[in-house]
Amino acid sequence: MTKSSANDQWFQNRAQQQIHLDQFKAAELFNGRAAMLGIVIGILTEAITGAGIVHQIGLGALVDGYAACRTQFLPFCF
């Protein structure tokens, strides 16, 4: 392998790494914005309906069971 060929290979690898990093940054930016939008929609829905975010996604029974255990309304806890 000549010096020129080795340099070309290094530049190609570096360019590939830079492209991957740019794609990763774009994906993380999109994920962060989607998460923020989801939280805002959940809070607005909570304000309108009165049901918490946990109840909105169907996990309300777990929270209610935990609250019942903490207040000792149930004879047993899970």
C-alpha positions as CSV (number, residue, x, y, z in Angstrom):
1,M,0.0,0.0,0.0
2,T,1.5,3.3,-1.0
3,K,1.4,6.4,1.1
4,S,-1.1,8.1,-1.1
5,S,-3.4,5.1,-0.9
6,A,-3.1,5.0,2.9
7,N,-4.0,8.7,3.1
8,D,-6.9,8.3,0.8
9,Q,-8.2,5.4,2.9
10,W,-7.8,7.5,6.1
11,F,-9.7,10.5,4.5
12,Q,-12.5,8.1,3.4
13,N,-12.8,6.6,6.9
14,R,-12.8,10.1,8.5
15,A,-15.5,11.3,6.0
16,Q,-17.6,8.2,6.8
17,Q,-17.3,8.9,10.5
18,Q,-18.3,12.5,10.0
19,I,-21.3,11.6,8.0
20,H,-22.4,9.0,10.6
21,L,-21.9,11.6,13.4
22,D,-24.0,14.2,11.4
23,Q,-26.8,11.6,10.9
24,F,-26.7,10.7,14.6
25,K,-27.0,14.4,15.6
26,A,-29.9,14.9,13.3
27,A,-31.7,11.8,14.7
28,E,-31.1,12.9,18.3
29,L,-32.4,16.4,17.5
30,F,-35.6,14.9,16.1
31,N,-36.0,12.5,19.0
32,G,-35.6,15.4,21.5
33,R,-38.2,17.5,19.7
34,A,-40.6,14.6,19.5
35,A,-40.2,14.0,23.2
36,M,-40.8,17.6,24.1
37,L,-43.9,17.7,21.9
38,G,-45.2,14.5,23.5
39,I,-44.8,15.9,27.0
40,V,-46.6,19.1,26.1
41,I,-49.5,17.2,24.5
42,G,-49.7,15.0,27.6
43,I,-49.8,18.0,29.9
44,L,-52.4,19.7,27.8
45,T,-54.5,16.6,27.7
46,E,-54.1,16.3,31.5
47,A,-55.3,19.8,31.9
48,I,-58.3,19.3,29.7
49,T,-59.4,15.8,30.9
50,G,-58.1,15.6,34.4
51,A,-56.5,12.2,33.7
52,G,-52.8,12.1,34.5
53,I,-50.2,11.1,31.9
54,V,-49.8,7.7,33.5
55,H,-53.5,7.1,33.2
56,Q,-53.5,8.3,29.6
57,I,-51.0,5.6,28.5
58,G,-52.9,2.9,30.4
59,L,-50.7,2.4,33.4
60,G,-53.1,4.1,35.9
61,A,-54.0,0.9,37.6
62,L,-50.3,0.4,38.7
63,V,-50.2,3.9,40.1
64,D,-53.6,3.5,41.8
65,G,-52.5,0.2,43.3
66,Y,-49.3,1.7,44.6
67,A,-51.2,4.7,46.1
68,A,-53.6,2.2,47.8
69,C,-50.6,0.3,49.2
70,R,-49.0,3.5,50.5
71,T,-52.3,4.6,52.2
72,Q,-52.9,1.0,53.4
73,F,-56.3,0.6,51.8
74,L,-55.3,-2.9,50.7
75,P,-54.5,-5.8,53.0
76,F,-51.6,-6.8,50.7
77,C,-49.2,-5.0,48.4
78,F,-47.5,-6.2,45.2
